[in-house]
Amino acid sequence: AGARAAGIPVAVCGELAGDPAGALVLVGLGVDELSADAGSLDQVRVALAGATSIELEELGRAALAAPDAGAVRDLATALLGRPAPGGTSAPGGTSAPGGTSDGTSLPTGEDSARRP
């Protein structure tokens, strides 16, 4: 919230940004832009589209309170595996390869996540 309040965009580049579960956590923590290998962006887009802004914010808060990285991954994987609003299933927790070889980025602002 500090960076956002100061008008400073926060971007993450790398494998975590290209992992659907990792991307959910990063956006839930307030990251504004993700940059990853182009091959992983479709899975990340689907994951983000399958979660509401409220769900992502709740995931971010839960991640901060989690005892370790494994617990955070479990939280994100659970969000990926639950039925999406509308009755369809969200994508499974399969990790996509990350990287930054082509500099492709995906904005993660309010317009990227479906609203409740």
N, C-alpha and C positions, 0 to 999 in steps of 0.2 A: 504494500500500500504506500510505502514511503516514496518509491520511485514514481509511481503513478500520480501521487499527489503533487510531486515536483515537476511533472510533465516529462519525465525521463523514460523513454521506451526501454524495455528489457527484452533482449533477444538471446536465444540459446541455439548454438550450432553444434551438431555432432550426433553420435549414435543414440543418445537418450531422446533427442528431439525426433528421431526417425522411428522410434519404437512406439507403437500405439498406446501401450500402458504408460510409458514414460511421458508421452506427450500429454495425456490426460492429467497427470500429476503436475507437470510444468504449467499448463494452462490454469489448473486449479490454484496454483501458487501465484498466479498473476503475470506469467510470462506473456509478452505481447506478440512475439514473433518466433517461429521455429524455422531452423534451416537444417536441411538434411539431404541425403542422397535422393535423387529424383525417384528411384525405384521404391522408396518407402512412403512417399507422400500420399498415394491413394489410400493405403491402409490407415494412415494418420487422419486423413480427411474423414473417412468413414467412422473412425472411432470418435472424433470430435463431433461429428454430426449426430451421432447416436446418444449424446449426453446433453443435458440442459446446462445452462449457466449455473443454476443453483446446485446441480449435482457436482459440477466441477469445483465450485467453491467449497462445498462440503468435503469433497475429496482432498482438497488442499489443506483444509483445517485438520482433517483426520491424519493426513500425512505428517503434518508438523507434530502431532501428538503421538505418532507411532513410535514404538521402542527401537525399531531398526529398519534397514532397507528392505528386508524380506517382508516385513509387515506392510510396508508401503506398497510393494509390488502386489501383495495379496489383495489389498484394498482396490488397486487399480484394475487388477484382473477380474475381480468380482464385478466392478462396474462394466467392464467390457463384456462379461458373460451374461449379464442380466437382460431380460427382455427390454427392448427399446420401447419408448412411448409409441403406441399404435399397434402393438402386438408382435412386431417382428423382432428377431433376435439380433442383438448387437454382435459385432465380430468377435471371434475368440481371442484369447490373449496371446496369440502367436507374435513373437517378436519379429520385426522387420529389420533387415540390415540397415545400419545407419551410415554416417560418414558425411563429409562435406565436399566431396570432390567436384561437384558442379555448382555449388553455392545456391541451390534452389531453396527458396524460402516460402513459408506458409504463414500468412497473418493469422493470429489467434484471437482477435478482438471479439467484441460482443456479437458481430455479424457472423462469426464462424461457428458459434455454438447455438444450437436450437434453443429457443426460449420456451419456458413451460407454458 
